[in-house]
């Protein structure tokens, strides 16, 4: 699950309280992992392109 359960409390059709809906720790882990992977690809792709140009 990406977020905690969201609870909305209504009183006579008006919202009186909203609780929950926060990101779970898994979201933060995925954010860090995704950032590291993107950073690695950012440096890897240009070096792959330079290597293929020198071979041809």
KAKAUR-V834988 format. One record per pair of residues at least 24 apart in sequence whose ideal C-beta (glycine too) atoms are under 10 Angstrom apart, sorted by the first residue. I is the first residue (numbers start at 0). J is the second residue. D is the distance in whole Angstrom. If there is no record, write none. Layout:
# KAKAUR-V834988
I:J:D ; I:J:D
This chain:
# KAKAUR-V834988
0:25:8 ; 0:26:9 ; 1:25:7 ; 1:26:6 ; 1:29:9 ; 2:26:8
